[in-house]
Amino acid sequence: MNQLDIFLKTNTKSLNLTRLEIFIRAILSRIGAVNWQLGLVITDNAEIRKYNRQWRNLDSPTDVLSFVQDEGEQVPAVPGMPKGAGDIMISLEKITSNAQELGNTLDDELRRVIIHGILHLDGQDHLENDYSIGMLKMQEDLLAETRGIAIDCR
């Protein structure tokens, strides 16, 4: 069973946390992630900007950051213990503005960045922003497949 830890560091009255968890579990199931331990931090632009500056040398807010647990020195697998997949940090403020700019719903934008973060935790990457191949195509395919699993953002 996958273990999810969700940390709310900003006003999240617009999120249905039960549906958020259902959606994350559906994505993990679809990519075959079994017995993962995953953290999700929902924050604002100011906080994610600090992490983006520290870890990516970019002094601006971003929508999503993924921190993969098994990069660098490997932690030995312990039978029966979950795999520490890593953490995803999302700026609710940034995805709200992205959704408005792109003409998307907040629900679609949140689901897209969650999928994006999970795929990074799964070891996938993209060198370009080409949505017709690789990880980004998989992201959009998963988004379409799970259209019926709304998070119910307002």
N, C-alpha and C positions, 0 to 999 in steps of 0.2 A: 504494500500500500504506500502510495506517495504521501509524504508529509509536507504540508504547506504552512508557512508562517507569514502572515500578512501584517505589516506594520503601517499604521496610518500616521503621517506626520504633517498633514494638512487637512483642511476642511473637506470631508468626503461625504457630506450629506447627500450628494447626487449619486452615490454608488450603492448598489445593492450587493453587499458583501457575500451573501449566500450564492447569488447568481455568478458573481466573480469567481468564487471557488469552484463552482460547477463547470464554468467555462475553462478554467485552468486545468482541471482534472480531465476534461474532454480532450484538450490539446495534448496533454501528456500521454493519454491513452492512444491517440492517433499516431503519435511518433514512436510509440513503443517504449516510452520511459517508464520503467518499473522500479519501485522502491527508491524513488528520488526524495531528497530533502531539498526544498526550494524555499527561498525567502523572497518576498515581494514587498518593496517599500514604495508607498505612494507619498509623494512629497510635492514641493513647489519649485519654481524656477531658481530661487536663491540657493536652496540646498543642492539641487542637482548641478548647478553651475560650479559650486565648490568642488564636487567630485569630478566633473568634466575637466576642470582646470588641473586638478591634482593628477588624474590618471590618464588624460588624453592631451594635456597641454592646450586645451581649447577654452578660452575664457568667455564662455557663453552658455546659456542653458540649452539643454537638448531634451528630446522627448523620452528617450530610454537609454539606460546603461545596463550592461550585463557584466557581472563579475563571476567568471567561471572558477569554480573551486579547484578543479584539477589541473589548472595551468601551473607550470613551475614544478616544484618538488611534489611528487605523488604521495598521497596519504594512503597507507595500505588499506585494502578492503577487509572489513571484518564481517565474517558470515553472519547474516541475519540483521545487520545494521544497514540503514539507508545510505545510498550514495549521496554524499554532499555535493549536489550539482552546482550550487552557487546561488547568487542573489540577483534580482532584477530591481532596478530603481526607475520609477516612472514619475515624471513631472505632470501632474494633473493639469496644472496651469498651462504648460506648453502644449499638451495634446488638445486642450480645449481651443487654444488659439490656432493650432494646426488644422483642426476640424473645421473651424470657421473659414480659414483661408482656402482650404481645399474643397469646401462644399460638402464635407462628410459629416455624418452624425458623430457625436462624442462616443457613442457606443462602438461604432465601427473603428474609430481611431484608437480607442483603448484596446479593443480586441486585437487590432493589427500590431500595436507595440508589444503587447503581451506575447503574441506569437513570435514576434521578432526576437524578443529577449530569450524566450525558451529555446528557439532554434540556435541561438548563440551558445546557450548553456549545453546544448546537445553537440557542440563542437563544429557547428556550421558557420560559415562566414561568406561575405560577399565583398568583392573588390570594387565593384561598380554598382550604381543604382539602376541596374537593368532588371526590370520586373518580369522579363520573359524567360529568364534562365535561373538555374540554381536555387539558392536559398530564398531569394525574394519571390521567385515564382512559387516555390513551395509555400511561402508565407501567404501569398494571395490565394492559392488553392485551398489552404486550410481555413482561411477567412471565409471563403465562399462555402466550403463544406459545413461550416459551423454557424452559418447565418441564422439558423433557428435557435441558437443558444445565446440569446441576448443577455447582456449584463444589466440592462435596464438603467442606463445612465439618464439623468435628467439635465 
